[in-house]
Amino acid sequence: MKKNVVKQVMALVLSLTMLVGCGGDMLTGETERGNTVSEGYDDGWDVEASPCGVEDAYYDVEASPCEVEDVYYDVEAEVCSVQNTQEYYAPAEDVTPEYNTEEYNAIDENGFYDVAMSPVSTFSADVDTASYANVRRMINDGYALEQIPDGAVRTEEMVNYFSYNYRAPEEGELFGVTSTISACPWNEESQLLVLGLQTEEMGLFDTPDANVVFLIDVSGSMSDSDKLPLLQDAFEVLVENLGEDDRVSIVTYASSNDVVLEGVPGNERRTIMNAIDGLTSYGATNGGEGILTAYALAEEYFIEGGNNRVIIATDGDLNVGITSQSDLQDLIEEKRESGIYLSVLGFGTGNYNDAGMETLADCGNGNYSYIDCLAEAEKVLSEEFTSTMVTVAEDVKLQIEFNPAMVSGYRLVGYENRMLATEDFEDDTRDAGEVGAGHSVTVIYEIIPAEEGESADADLRYQESNLSAEALESGEWMMLSVRYKEPGEEESQEVNYYIGEESYTETPSEDFIFAAAVAEFSLLMKESEYAGNGSFEHILECLEEVNMRDEYREEFVSLVEIMQTRG
């Protein structure tokens, strides 16, 4: 049986090579950062073991006379899996823009700091995951390494896409904290600090009532199957989690804005889905009063103590009625103070405005996710429903003070657009990130151990002039301080955690190894100067003995394998 299947597959491959010819490329692309021609081949196959279509069965390039790049056939496997186990959302060829006008914020990578000169590192928490899903989409679409914009790769979002077994908070705690220090996989002269903050899980029946207004882009550019059709299927997933005490409104914007649904109870799923399924794309984008209408409905059906939220769903065209980006940000910031948050769901390719959508979600105390397939919609809007929809901590800031007796230098891996000044930490008017129920926040530092006898002069906790001999010998490596506000509160609370030699280990956990592997992958994807000895091959070696406990981690390995074959 196995041999017959192999023969059939080999015959199929031979037939395909005869059709396309040995000079043809299965995947072509000339997409540079900015405004360049983008072409890509897509065969429409969706692979069984991958949540979002990552090919995990490859064709051996060495054995292929035509060098078919991205379909690897494993002779040991019974058959190359090409079954459509989930609906495939491919961009429609006739509406794909000739030029790639996707927009990304430039990222100036964090460098190393000397603890003697800069002992304190301060930044805002971030639990967005859009970067990972977007980069996955690019890999699936056949992008070569040099074609992926540097600004699309945000390390903290790549790492925080995954769940980890961090310590849960104890009674009276908002965060459980896990800290591990071990060897840095890509730089033998450094060590890696991985910090994990975990909030308490919340059951679906424990969530506060929701007042949700969907602000949906239905302009002509949303006609692609990976945009409005995928959006409609995605919202069906979300609606399944709503109940009779929740309220749903729908506002659309294109050439004009329309109120499609107003204050409907969440358990009237047929009414809600009929409204969503009835949406069609048309015309140019000129949103009129779209965003104002959405906020007006959110205010009209406001639930005291509930989850009041506007969710923008778009391919990136943010002309929602206020043409000035600064005015739009001001409006969103004003509304968040009244308890109405704003989250953003991104869809599609070609004209995708990542930069604008990330900024709006940050201003609105909301989440930013990119939906590239139905499996991602299920992850964001169903599996992680409470994390996505229920905020348990606002304006979350983290500050680490390093002990110069133990650490001489450090580099924060990621969080470049979340950096804060030291004085911002205690400034309760300074906006920062939000964390949802059941969210984990992972922070990674590359640190350089101090040589014996090193010290610094700044007047902080770990300064020699400020410490007794006993304190100097305490073994503390650093102090983590976390400031946050409970939802609706104006004053922050602060908690401190002391991290010492007990966190160091030569045999780190699988979570540590996996988080480090994702960070290394991110460094390679942005061709970072700090990637050291990192390589795709090295990542795969590090993960050989790690249990890939869910389909998302398995998919990550497939992405690494794909990039390895592309060189």
Residue pairs with C-beta under 8 A, 6 or more apart in sequence:
2 78
5 78
5 79
6 75
6 79
9 73
9 79
9 80
13 59
13 68
13 73
17 65
17 66
17 68
20 26
20 66
21 66
22 65
22 66
24 66
25 41
25 69
26 41
26 43
26 68
26 69
26 70
26 71
27 40
27 41
27 69
27 70
27 142
28 39
28 40
28 41
28 142
29 38
29 39
29 40
29 141
29 142
29 143
29 144
29 147
30 36
30 37
30 38
30 39
30 147
31 37
31 38
31 40
31 100
31 143
31 147
32 147
33 104
33 149
33 150
33 151
34 100
35 99
35 100
35 101
36 99
36 100
37 98
37 99
37 100
38 96
38 97
38 99
38 100
38 350
40 141
40 142
40 143
41 142
42 90
42 91
42 141
42 142
44 88
44 90
45 53
45 55
45 82
45 84
45 88
46 53
46 83
46 84
46 85
46 86
46 87
46 88
47 53
47 54
47 55
47 56
47 57
47 81
47 82
47 83
47 85
48 81
48 83
48 85
49 56
49 81
49 551
49 554
49 558
50 56
50 551
50 554
50 555
50 558
51 86
51 373
51 375
51 376
51 379
51 551
51 552
51 555
52 133
52 136
52 137
52 140
52 372
52 373
52 375
52 376
52 555
53 88
53 140
53 373
54 136
54 139
54 140
54 555
54 558
54 559
54 562
55 70
55 71
55 72
55 140
55 558
55 562
56 81
56 554
56 555
56 558
56 561
57 71
57 72
57 73
57 74
57 77
57 80
57 81
57 82
58 70
58 71
58 72
58 73
58 74
58 561
58 562
58 565
59 68
59 70
59 71
59 72
59 73
59 80
60 72
60 73
60 74
60 75
61 67
61 68
61 69
61 72
61 565
69 565
69 566
70 142
70 562
70 565
70 566
71 80
72 565
73 80
74 80
86 373
86 374
86 375
87 233
87 374
89 225
89 226
89 229
89 230
89 372
89 373
89 374
90 225
90 226
91 224
91 225
91 226
91 348
91 349
91 350
92 223
92 224
92 225
95 220
95 221
95 223
95 224
96 224
96 349
96 350
97 350
97 351
100 350
101 350
101 351
102 149
102 316
102 349
102 350
102 351
102 352
102 353
102 354
103 316
103 352
103 353
103 354
103 355
103 356
104 149
104 150
104 151
104 152
104 354
104 355
105 151
105 354
105 355
105 358
105 359
105 417
106 150
106 151
107 150
107 151
107 153
107 154
107 416
107 417
107 526
108 416
109 416
109 526
109 528
109 529
109 530
110 411
110 412
110 413
110 414
110 415
110 416
110 419
111 411
112 409
112 410
112 411
112 446
112 448
113 121
113 409
113 410
113 411
114 408
114 409
115 402
115 403
115 404
115 407
115 408
115 409
115 410
115 450
115 456
116 404
116 408
116 454
116 455
116 456
116 457
116 458
117 456
119 401
119 402
119 404
119 456
119 458
119 460
119 462
120 399
120 400
120 401
120 402
120 422
120 460
121 399
121 400
121 402
121 410
121 412
121 445
122 397
122 398
122 399
122 400
122 419
122 420
122 421
122 422
122 424
122 425
123 397
123 398
123 412
123 415
123 418
123 419
123 420
124 396
124 397
124 398
124 415
124 418
124 419
124 420
124 431
124 432
124 433
125 197
125 396
125 397
125 398
125 418
125 432
125 433
125 434
125 435
125 441
126 156
126 157
126 160
126 415
126 418
126 433
126 441
127 160
127 367
127 387
127 433
127 434
127 435
127 436
127 439
127 440
127 441
128 154
128 157
128 160
128 358
128 361
128 367
128 368
128 369
129 157
129 160
129 161
129 369
129 370
129 380
130 157
130 346
130 354
130 357
130 358
130 368
130 369
130 370
131 152
131 153
131 154
131 157
131 158
131 161
131 370
132 157
132 158
132 161
133 161
133 369
133 370
133 371
133 372
133 376
134 152
134 346
134 352
134 354
134 370
134 372
135 148
135 152
135 153
135 158
135 525
136 372
136 555
136 559
137 349
137 370
137 372
138 147
138 148
138 152
139 148
139 559
139 562
139 563
140 372
141 349
144 566
145 524
145 525
145 527
145 563
145 566
145 567
146 527
148 525
148 526
150 526
150 527
151 354
151 355
152 354
153 522
153 525
153 526
154 414
154 416
154 417
154 522
155 413
155 414
155 415
155 444
155 519
155 522
155 523
155 526
156 414
156 415
156 418
156 442
156 443
157 414
158 414
158 518
158 519
158 521
158 522
159 414
159 442
159 444
159 515
159 518
159 519
159 522
160 440
160 441
160 442
161 518
161 552
162 514
162 515
162 518
162 552
162 553
162 556
163 440
163 550
163 552
164 178
164 196
164 198
164 440
164 442
164 511
164 514
164 515
165 509
165 511
166 176
166 177
166 178
166 196
166 197
166 198
166 440
166 511
167 176
167 177
167 178
167 196
167 198
168 176
168 198
168 200
168 201
169 175
169 176
169 198
169 199
169 200
170 176
173 495
174 199
174 200
174 392
174 393
174 484
174 495
175 197
175 198
175 199
175 393
175 482
175 495
176 197
176 198
176 199
177 195
177 196
177 197
177 198
177 480
177 497
178 195
178 196
178 198
179 193
179 194
179 195
179 196
179 480
179 497
179 499
179 503
180 193
180 194
180 503
180 505
180 508
180 509
180 512
181 191
181 192
181 193
181 194
181 447
181 477
181 499
181 503
181 504
181 505
182 191
182 192
182 504
182 505
182 506
182 507
182 508
182 512
183 191
183 192
183 506
184 190
184 191
184 192
184 446
184 516
184 532
185 192
185 513
185 516
185 517
185 520
185 534
185 538
185 542
186 520
186 523
186 531
186 532
186 533
186 534
186 538
187 446
187 530
187 532
187 533
188 533
189 448
190 446
190 447
190 448
191 446
191 447
191 448
191 449
191 504
192 444
192 445
192 446
192 447
192 512
192 516
193 444
193 445
193 446
193 447
193 477
193 478
193 499
193 503
194 442
194 443
194 444
194 508
194 511
194 512
194 515
194 516
195 442
195 443
195 444
195 445
195 480
195 499
196 440
196 441
196 442
196 443
196 511
197 435
197 440
197 441
197 442
197 443
197 482
198 439
198 440
198 441
199 392
199 393
199 435
199 436
199 437
199 438
199 439
199 440
200 392
200 437
200 438
201 386
201 437
201 438
202 386
202 390
202 392
202 437
202 438
203 386
204 241
204 385
204 386
207 307
207 385
207 386
207 389
207 390
207 437
208 303
208 305
208 306
208 307
208 390
209 243
209 245
209 246
209 247
209 303
209 306
209 307
210 242
210 246
210 247
210 266
210 303
210 306
210 307
210 308
210 309
210 389
211 246
211 247
211 298
211 301
211 302
211 303
211 306
211 307
211 308
211 309
212 242
212 246
212 247
212 248
212 249
212 307
212 309
212 310
212 311
212 389
213 248
213 249
213 250
213 251
213 294
213 295
213 297
213 298
213 309
213 310
213 311
214 235
214 248
214 249
214 250
214 251
214 276
214 311
214 313
215 251
215 252
215 253
215 290
215 291
215 294
215 310
215 311
215 312
215 313
215 320
216 231
216 250
216 251
216 252
216 253
216 279
216 313
216 314
217 252
217 253
217 254
217 285
217 312
217 313
217 314
217 315
217 317
218 228
218 252
218 253
218 254
218 279
218 280
218 281
218 282
219 253
219 254
219 255
219 281
219 282
219 283
219 284
219 285
219 317
220 254
220 281
220 282
220 283
220 284
221 227
221 281
221 285
221 315
221 317
221 348
221 350
221 351
222 228
222 231
222 281
222 314
222 315
222 347
222 348
223 281
224 315
224 348
224 349
226 347
226 348
226 349
226 372
227 281
227 315
227 347
227 348
228 279
228 280
228 281
228 347
230 347
230 371
230 373
230 374
230 377
231 313
231 345
231 347
231 371
232 276
232 277
232 279
233 374
233 377
234 345
234 371
234 374
234 377
234 381
235 273
235 276
235 313
235 381
236 273
236 276
237 374
237 377
237 378
237 381
237 382
238 377
238 381
238 382
238 385
239 248
239 266
239 269
239 272
239 273
239 276
240 269
240 382
241 381
241 382
241 385
242 248
242 266
242 267
242 269
242 272
243 266
243 267
244 265
244 266
244 267
245 265
245 266
246 265
246 266
246 267
247 263
247 264
247 265
247 266
247 301
247 303
248 261
248 263
248 264
248 265
248 266
248 272
249 259
249 261
249 262
249 263
249 264
249 294
249 297
249 298
249 301
250 259
250 260
250 261
250 272
250 275
250 276
251 257
251 258
251 259
251 260
251 290
251 293
251 294
251 297
252 258
252 260
252 279
252 290
253 285
253 287
253 288
253 290
253 319
253 320
253 321
254 281
254 282
254 283
254 284
254 285
254 286
254 287
255 282
255 283
255 284
255 285
255 286
256 286
256 288
257 287
257 288
257 289
257 290
257 293
257 321
259 293
259 297
260 275
260 278
260 279
261 271
261 272
261 275
262 297
263 297
263 300
263 301
264 271
264 272
266 272
285 317
285 319
286 319
287 319
287 320
287 321
288 321
289 321
290 320
290 321
291 310
291 320
291 321
291 322
291 328
291 331
292 321
292 322
292 331
293 321
294 310
295 310
295 331
295 335
295 340
298 308
298 309
298 310
298 335
298 340
299 338
299 340
302 308
302 339
302 340
307 341
307 389
307 390
307 391
308 339
308 340
308 341
309 340
309 341
309 342
309 343
309 366
309 389
310 335
310 340
310 341
310 342
310 343
310 364
311 342
311 343
311 344
311 345
312 318
312 320
312 342
312 343
312 344
312 345
312 357
312 360
313 344
313 345
313 347
314 344
314 345
314 346
314 347
314 357
315 346
315 347
315 348
315 350
315 351
315 352
315 353
316 346
316 348
316 351
316 352
316 353
316 354
316 356
316 357
317 351
317 353
318 325
318 328
318 353
318 356
318 357
318 360
320 328
322 328
322 331
325 356
325 359
328 360
329 359
329 360
329 363
332 342
332 360
332 363
332 364
333 363
333 364
333 431
335 342
335 364
336 342
336 363
336 364
336 365
339 488
341 364
341 365
341 366
341 391
341 434
342 360
342 361
342 363
342 364
342 365
342 366
343 361
343 364
343 366
343 367
343 368
343 369
343 388
344 357
344 358
344 360
344 361
344 364
344 366
344 367
344 368
344 369
345 369
345 370
345 371
345 380
346 352
346 354
346 357
346 368
346 369
346 370
346 371
347 370
347 371
347 372
354 370
357 368
358 368
358 417
361 367
361 368
362 368
362 431
362 433
363 431
365 391
365 394
365 431
365 434
366 434
367 388
367 434
367 436
369 376
369 380
369 388
370 376
371 377
371 380
379 552
380 388
381 388
384 438
386 436
386 437
386 438
387 436
387 437
387 438
387 439
388 436
389 436
390 436
390 437
391 434
391 435
391 436
391 487
392 435
392 436
392 437
392 439
392 486
392 487
393 434
393 435
393 484
393 485
393 486
393 487
394 432
394 434
394 484
394 485
394 486
394 487
394 489
395 428
395 430
395 431
395 432
395 433
395 434
395 483
395 484
395 485
395 492
396 432
396 433
396 434
396 435
396 441
396 482
396 483
396 484
397 420
397 424
397 425
397 430
397 432
397 482
397 483
397 484
397 492
398 443
398 480
398 481
398 482
399 422
399 425
399 480
399 481
399 482
399 483
400 445
400 478
400 479
400 480
400 481
401 460
401 461
401 462
401 478
401 479
401 481
402 410
402 447
402 462
402 477
402 478
403 461
403 462
403 476
403 477
403 478
403 479
404 450
404 454
404 455
404 456
404 462
404 463
405 450
405 454
405 455
405 462
405 472
406 449
406 450
406 475
406 476
406 477
406 478
407 447
407 448
407 449
407 450
407 477
407 478
408 448
408 449
408 450
408 451
408 454
409 447
409 448
410 445
410 446
410 447
410 448
411 445
411 446
411 447
411 530
412 419
412 443
412 444
412 445
413 444
413 445
413 446
413 519
413 522
413 523
413 530
414 444
414 519
414 522
415 443
418 433
420 430
420 432
424 430
425 481
425 483
426 483
426 492
428 485
428 490
428 491
428 492
435 441
435 484
442 515
444 515
444 516
444 519
446 530
455 463
455 464
456 462
456 463
456 464
457 463
457 465
459 465
459 466
460 466
461 467
461 479
462 476
462 479
464 472
474 500
475 500
475 501
475 502
476 498
476 499
476 500
477 499
477 500
477 501
477 503
477 504
478 498
478 499
479 496
479 497
479 498
479 499
480 496
480 497
480 498
480 499
481 494
481 495
481 496
481 497
482 494
482 495
482 496
482 497
483 492
483 493
483 494
484 492
484 493
485 491
485 492
485 493
486 493
510 546
510 547
513 542
513 543
513 546
514 543
514 546
514 553
516 542
517 539
517 542
517 543
517 546
517 556
517 560
518 556
520 531
520 534
520 538
520 539
520 542
521 536
521 539
521 556
521 559
521 560
521 563
522 528
523 530
523 531
523 534
524 531
524 534
524 535
524 536
524 539
524 563
525 563
536 560
536 561
536 563
536 564
537 564
539 560
540 557
540 560
540 561
540 564
543 557
543 560
548 554
548 556
548 557
